[in-house]
Amino acid sequence: MNGVHDIGGMHGFGRVKREENEPVFHEDWEKSVVAMSRVAGALGITNIDESRYGIEQMDPAKYLTSSYYERWLDRSIRNFVDKGIIDPDELQARIAQIEQNPNAPLPEATDSDSVSSLVSQVRSGRNYKRPGPDPKFRVGDRVTTRNIHPRGHTRLPRYARGKHGIIDSVHGVYVFPDTNAVGLGEQPQPLYTVRFTAQELWTDAAEPNSTVSLDLWESYLVAS
């Protein structure tokens, strides 16, 4: 997808400002957003690729002015509404209740067994490796990324399209994000780490002798 979210390698945003001794969370509500997202994944309501695609559908101006976890919250609301988990009118009503009485106690979970099961699922994580076809490329092979411009989600960034690189690693077969994000199934395919020279990606503006490595699926690549 070509959108404002795909800002990797772009100029004009200034230096990344690092916060000294940055905490994991700046506000308590951020913890709730992460928990909500992890539980949705554990229950199979959304997958990681749907979550990323949800963020990519944010209004561009809102995306650029939102914090990291504000983006997570926006996408969770969008995905839950699209899947019928929450009703937009009920959501607005609940927001109005909280605005009128922000100190009202939150509902508590009463099914301890279900909570324990969810905690276990969240902590164990998810495995996206799958059985599938043998890889077409080997370590050391020279490849070129396809110059594609999909309408949906993709893990091939704009700055790396139509570029020449070398296969550094072959990881096996993994769920394909481009289809998994839009309800077309996992369609697993081989995954590689591809190394590019920085000058190949950004010409003379790049730092000399620098390289960039990207994890890319097989359908993004052709033999050079």
C-alpha positions as CSV (number, residue, x, y, z in Angstrom):
1,M,0.0,0.0,0.0
2,N,1.3,3.4,-0.9
3,G,0.5,5.6,2.1
4,V,1.9,8.2,4.4
5,H,2.6,5.4,6.9
6,D,5.4,4.1,4.7
7,I,7.9,6.7,5.7
8,G,11.0,4.4,5.9
9,G,13.9,6.0,4.1
10,M,12.2,9.3,3.4
11,H,13.8,12.6,4.0
12,G,12.5,15.7,5.7
13,F,11.4,14.3,9.1
14,G,14.5,15.4,11.0
15,R,16.5,13.3,13.4
16,V,14.9,10.6,15.6
17,K,14.6,12.1,19.1
18,R,15.6,9.6,21.7
19,E,14.2,10.0,25.2
20,E,16.7,9.4,27.9
21,N,15.6,6.4,30.1
22,E,12.4,6.1,28.2
23,P,9.7,4.1,30.1
24,V,7.9,1.2,28.4
25,F,4.6,3.1,28.9
26,H,4.1,6.9,29.4
27,E,0.5,6.6,30.4
28,D,-1.6,3.8,32.1
29,W,-4.1,3.8,29.2
30,E,-1.3,2.6,26.9
31,K,-1.1,-0.6,28.9
32,S,-4.8,-1.3,28.3
33,V,-4.4,-0.7,24.6
34,V,-1.6,-3.3,24.4
35,A,-3.6,-5.8,26.5
36,M,-6.6,-5.3,24.2
37,S,-4.6,-5.9,21.1
38,R,-2.8,-9.0,22.5
39,V,-6.1,-10.5,23.7
40,A,-7.7,-9.9,20.3
41,G,-4.8,-11.8,18.7
42,A,-5.0,-14.7,21.2
43,L,-8.7,-15.1,20.6
44,G,-8.3,-15.1,16.8
45,I,-10.3,-11.9,16.4
46,T,-7.5,-10.2,14.5
47,N,-4.1,-11.3,13.2
48,I,-0.8,-9.3,13.1
49,D,-1.2,-8.4,9.5
50,E,-4.8,-7.2,9.9
51,S,-3.5,-5.0,12.8
52,R,-0.8,-3.4,10.6
53,Y,-3.2,-2.9,7.8
54,G,-5.6,-1.2,10.2
55,I,-3.0,1.4,11.1
56,E,-2.3,2.0,7.4
57,Q,-6.0,3.0,6.9
58,M,-5.7,5.9,9.3
59,D,-6.3,9.4,8.0
60,P,-2.8,10.7,6.9
61,A,-2.9,13.8,9.0
62,K,-4.1,11.9,12.1
63,Y,-1.4,9.3,11.5
64,L,1.4,11.8,11.5
65,T,0.2,13.6,14.6
66,S,-0.6,10.5,16.7
67,S,1.6,8.8,19.2
68,Y,2.6,5.1,18.8
69,Y,-0.2,3.7,21.0
70,E,-2.8,6.2,19.7
71,R,-2.3,4.5,16.4
72,W,-2.8,1.1,18.0
73,L,-6.0,2.3,19.6
74,D,-7.3,3.8,16.4
75,R,-6.7,0.5,14.5
76,S,-8.2,-1.7,17.2
77,I,-11.4,0.4,17.1
78,R,-11.5,0.2,13.3
79,N,-10.9,-3.6,13.2
80,F,-13.4,-4.4,16.0
81,V,-16.1,-2.3,14.3
82,D,-15.4,-3.9,10.9
83,K,-15.6,-7.4,12.4
84,G,-18.8,-6.7,14.4
85,I,-17.1,-7.0,17.8
86,I,-18.3,-3.6,18.9
87,D,-21.1,-1.4,17.7
88,P,-20.2,2.2,16.8
89,D,-23.3,3.6,18.6
90,E,-22.5,1.6,21.8
91,L,-18.9,2.8,21.6
92,Q,-20.0,6.5,21.4
93,A,-22.4,5.9,24.3
94,R,-19.6,4.4,26.4
95,I,-17.2,7.3,25.5
96,A,-20.0,9.7,26.7
97,Q,-20.3,7.8,30.0
98,I,-16.6,8.0,30.7
99,E,-16.5,11.7,29.8
100,Q,-19.3,12.4,32.3
101,N,-17.9,10.3,35.0
102,P,-14.2,9.6,34.4
103,N,-13.6,8.2,37.9
104,A,-16.3,5.5,37.6
105,P,-14.8,2.0,38.3
106,L,-14.1,-0.2,35.3
107,P,-15.8,-3.6,35.0
108,E,-13.7,-6.5,36.3
109,A,-13.3,-9.9,34.7
110,T,-15.1,-12.6,36.7
111,D,-14.1,-15.7,34.9
112,S,-10.7,-16.4,36.3
113,D,-10.2,-19.6,34.2
114,S,-10.7,-17.7,31.0
115,V,-8.4,-14.9,32.1
116,S,-5.6,-17.4,33.0
117,S,-6.0,-19.1,29.6
118,L,-5.8,-15.8,27.8
119,V,-2.7,-14.8,29.8
120,S,-1.0,-18.1,28.8
121,Q,-1.9,-17.6,25.1
122,V,-0.6,-14.1,25.1
123,R,2.7,-15.0,26.8
124,S,3.3,-18.0,24.5
125,G,3.0,-15.8,21.4
126,R,2.1,-17.0,17.9
127,N,4.1,-19.0,15.4
128,Y,3.8,-17.9,11.8
129,K,6.1,-20.6,10.3
130,R,4.2,-23.0,8.0
131,P,4.9,-26.0,5.8
132,G,5.1,-25.0,2.1
133,P,7.1,-25.0,-1.1
134,D,10.9,-25.3,-1.3
135,P,12.6,-21.9,-1.6
136,K,13.5,-20.8,-5.1
137,F,16.6,-18.8,-4.0
138,R,19.7,-19.7,-2.1
139,V,22.2,-17.7,0.0
140,G,24.4,-15.6,-2.3
141,D,21.8,-15.4,-5.1
142,R,21.4,-12.0,-6.7
143,V,17.8,-10.8,-6.8
144,T,15.8,-7.8,-7.8
145,T,12.7,-6.6,-5.9
146,R,9.5,-6.2,-7.9
147,N,8.4,-2.6,-8.6
148,I,4.8,-3.2,-7.3
149,H,2.2,-0.8,-5.9
150,P,-0.4,-2.9,-4.2
151,R,-3.7,-1.3,-3.0
152,G,-3.6,-3.4,0.2
153,H,-1.0,-4.3,2.8
154,T,2.5,-5.3,1.9
155,R,5.8,-5.7,3.7
156,L,7.9,-4.5,0.7
157,P,8.6,-0.8,1.4
158,R,8.5,1.7,-1.4
159,Y,12.2,2.7,-1.0
160,A,13.2,-0.9,-1.7
161,R,11.2,-1.6,-4.9
162,G,13.0,-2.2,-8.1
163,K,16.3,-2.6,-6.3
164,H,19.1,-5.1,-6.6
165,G,20.2,-7.2,-3.5
166,I,21.8,-10.4,-2.4
167,I,20.1,-13.2,-0.4
168,D,21.8,-13.4,3.0
169,S,19.5,-15.9,4.8
170,V,16.7,-18.4,3.9
171,H,14.3,-18.7,6.9
172,G,11.8,-21.2,5.6
173,V,8.1,-20.8,4.8
174,Y,6.0,-18.2,6.6
175,V,2.5,-16.7,6.4
176,F,2.3,-14.1,3.6
177,P,1.2,-10.8,5.1
178,D,-0.3,-9.3,1.9
179,T,-3.1,-11.9,1.8
180,N,-3.4,-12.5,5.5
181,A,-4.1,-8.8,6.1
182,V,-7.2,-8.7,3.9
183,G,-9.0,-12.0,4.5
184,L,-7.5,-14.0,1.6
185,G,-5.8,-16.6,3.8
186,E,-2.3,-17.3,4.9
187,Q,-0.9,-18.4,1.5
188,P,2.5,-19.2,3.0
189,Q,5.7,-18.8,1.0
190,P,9.5,-18.7,1.5
191,L,10.9,-15.8,3.4
192,Y,14.4,-14.4,3.0
193,T,16.8,-11.8,4.4
194,V,18.0,-9.7,1.5
195,R,21.0,-7.3,1.8
196,F,21.1,-4.1,-0.2
197,T,23.9,-1.5,-0.4
198,A,22.7,1.8,0.9
199,Q,23.7,3.5,-2.3
200,E,21.5,1.0,-4.3
201,L,18.6,2.3,-2.2
202,W,19.4,6.0,-2.0
203,T,22.1,6.6,-4.6
204,D,24.8,9.2,-3.6
205,A,22.8,10.5,-0.7
206,A,23.5,7.3,1.2
207,E,26.4,6.8,3.7
208,P,29.3,5.0,2.0
209,N,29.9,1.3,2.8
210,S,26.6,0.9,4.5
211,T,24.1,-1.9,3.9
212,V,20.4,-2.4,4.7
213,S,18.9,-5.9,5.3
214,L,15.2,-6.6,4.8
215,D,13.1,-9.7,5.4
216,L,11.2,-10.2,2.1
217,W,8.8,-12.9,0.8
218,E,9.5,-14.8,-2.4
219,S,6.8,-13.2,-4.5
220,Y,8.5,-9.9,-4.0
221,L,11.7,-11.1,-5.7
222,V,12.9,-12.1,-9.2
223,A,16.4,-13.4,-10.1
224,S,18.8,-10.8,-11.3
